[in-house]
Amino acid sequence: MTCIACGTEVPRSNAREYDRFGDRWGKRDRDFEHLCKSCYRECCHQPRQGLEADLVRADAGDADRAAFLANYYDVVTDDAPRERE
């Protein structure tokens, strides 16, 4: 398996399944990417419900990095946009 985070080749027994939708248990008719154990331990294991909507609201993929991070912070803290200069 190839770790999607660091690119290391690892045996299947040393890899962990990664599902971008956060549903590791619904395996029927699905393909999974994999992480090495080291990268897997560094992942945030919080629920992802609503993440896609938050990313859209923060202009992910459209705003530059600084603007996206500021927007995302606003979205996940209190939904109130900050004044921008």
C-alpha positions in Angstrom: 0.0 0.0 0.0 1.1 3.6 -0.6 0.5 6.1 2.2 -1.4 9.0 0.7 0.2 11.4 3.2 3.9 10.7 2.9 4.2 8.3 -0.1 5.8 5.5 1.9 5.2 2.0 0.6 4.1 -0.3 3.5 2.7 -3.8 3.7 -1.1 -4.0 4.0 -0.7 -5.2 7.6 1.1 -1.9 8.5 -1.4 0.4 6.7 -4.6 1.9 7.9 -7.7 2.6 5.8 -8.6 6.2 5.2 -11.9 7.4 4.0 -12.3 11.1 3.3 -16.0 10.9 4.3 -15.1 9.6 7.7 -17.1 6.3 7.3 -14.6 3.5 7.7 -17.3 1.0 8.5 -19.5 1.3 5.4 -17.2 -0.8 3.2 -19.6 -2.2 0.6 -18.8 -1.2 -3.0 -16.1 1.3 -1.9 -12.4 1.7 -2.4 -10.2 3.2 0.4 -7.0 5.0 0.4 -4.4 4.1 3.0 -2.1 5.7 5.5 1.0 4.3 7.2 0.6 3.8 10.9 2.8 6.9 11.7 0.7 9.3 9.5 -2.5 7.7 10.8 -1.6 8.5 14.4 -1.1 12.1 13.4 -4.6 12.4 11.9 -7.5 14.1 13.6 -10.1 11.5 14.5 -13.0 13.8 15.0 -16.3 13.4 13.3 -16.5 15.0 9.9 -20.2 15.6 9.7 -20.7 19.0 8.2 -17.1 19.5 7.1 -17.9 19.7 3.4 -20.4 22.4 4.0 -17.9 24.3 6.2 -15.3 24.1 3.5 -17.6 25.4 0.9 -18.7 28.3 3.2 -15.0 29.1 3.7 -14.4 29.3 0.0 -12.1 26.3 -0.1 -10.5 26.0 -3.5 -11.5 29.6 -4.5 -9.8 31.8 -1.9 -6.0 32.1 -1.4 -4.5 30.3 1.6 -4.6 33.2 4.0 -8.2 34.1 3.1 -9.4 30.5 3.3 -7.8 30.1 6.7 -9.4 33.3 8.0 -12.8 32.3 6.5 -12.6 28.7 7.9 -11.7 30.1 11.4 -14.8 32.3 11.2 -17.0 29.4 10.1 -15.9 27.0 12.8 -15.8 29.5 15.7 -19.0 31.5 15.6 -20.2 31.9 12.0 -19.8 35.7 12.3 -17.5 37.1 9.6 -14.7 39.3 10.9 -14.0 42.7 9.5 -11.3 42.5 6.9 -9.0 45.3 5.9 
